[in-house]
Amino acid sequence: MNDNLHSPQRRLIELRIEHADLDSLIDLMPLDLPRDDLALRRLKKRRLCLRDTIATLEARLSPPEPA
């Protein structure tokens, strides 16, 4: 059971959830006044990092395509 908690598939799901949460937060952030550009840039940078991590993990989990 402990293996399931740390499986790559579970990690991928957690990363996707975090990415979706950041998407929502970034979409709502410009509605707040005053606008915090530094915080917005940090959130976007974190979202980009998550996207790259998700892509890397997906590439490792998917079987290679035959030539």
Legacy VTK file of the C-alpha trace (Angstrom):
# vtk DataFile Version 3.0
C-alpha trace
ASCII
DATASET POLYDATA
POINTS 67 float
0.000 0.000 0.000
2.866 2.385 0.767
4.134 1.906 -2.793
0.840 3.255 -4.119
1.277 6.503 -2.160
4.569 7.223 -3.895
3.867 5.814 -7.347
4.717 7.895 -10.426
1.064 7.778 -11.503
-0.047 9.287 -8.203
2.654 11.957 -8.443
1.428 12.811 -11.933
-2.135 13.230 -10.676
-0.963 15.470 -7.825
1.057 17.634 -10.239
-1.918 17.985 -12.582
-4.151 19.041 -9.695
-1.612 21.623 -8.538
-1.296 22.914 -12.120
-5.078 23.257 -12.414
-5.224 25.069 -9.065
-2.572 27.519 -10.246
-4.502 28.073 -13.488
-7.575 29.040 -11.504
-5.614 31.270 -9.156
-3.840 33.042 -12.015
-7.156 33.599 -13.815
-8.691 35.180 -10.708
-5.662 37.197 -9.644
-5.989 40.123 -12.096
-9.473 40.740 -10.716
-7.966 41.732 -7.371
-6.890 45.310 -6.851
-4.141 46.391 -6.494
-2.437 44.014 -8.878
0.634 42.237 -7.543
2.806 41.721 -10.615
5.610 39.986 -8.736
3.272 37.408 -7.210
1.622 36.850 -10.596
5.001 36.272 -12.275
5.987 33.799 -9.547
2.749 31.857 -9.948
3.187 31.718 -13.723
6.781 30.539 -13.321
5.672 27.802 -10.908
2.920 26.757 -13.335
5.442 26.541 -16.178
7.773 24.444 -14.020
4.890 22.121 -13.178
4.006 21.780 -16.853
7.582 20.792 -17.670
7.685 18.303 -14.795
4.376 16.784 -15.907
5.636 16.423 -19.485
8.851 14.756 -18.301
6.980 12.334 -16.054
4.475 11.501 -18.798
7.342 10.781 -21.199
8.917 8.401 -18.679
5.624 6.613 -18.006
4.513 6.170 -21.603
6.079 3.248 -23.475
8.325 4.142 -26.402
6.655 4.008 -29.793
7.970 1.447 -32.244
9.988 2.856 -35.120
LINES 1 68
67 0 1 2 3 4 5 6 7 8 9 10 11 12 13 14 15 16 17 18 19 20 21 22 23 24 25 26 27 28 29 30 31 32 33 34 35 36 37 38 39 40 41 42 43 44 45 46 47 48 49 50 51 52 53 54 55 56 57 58 59 60 61 62 63 64 65 66
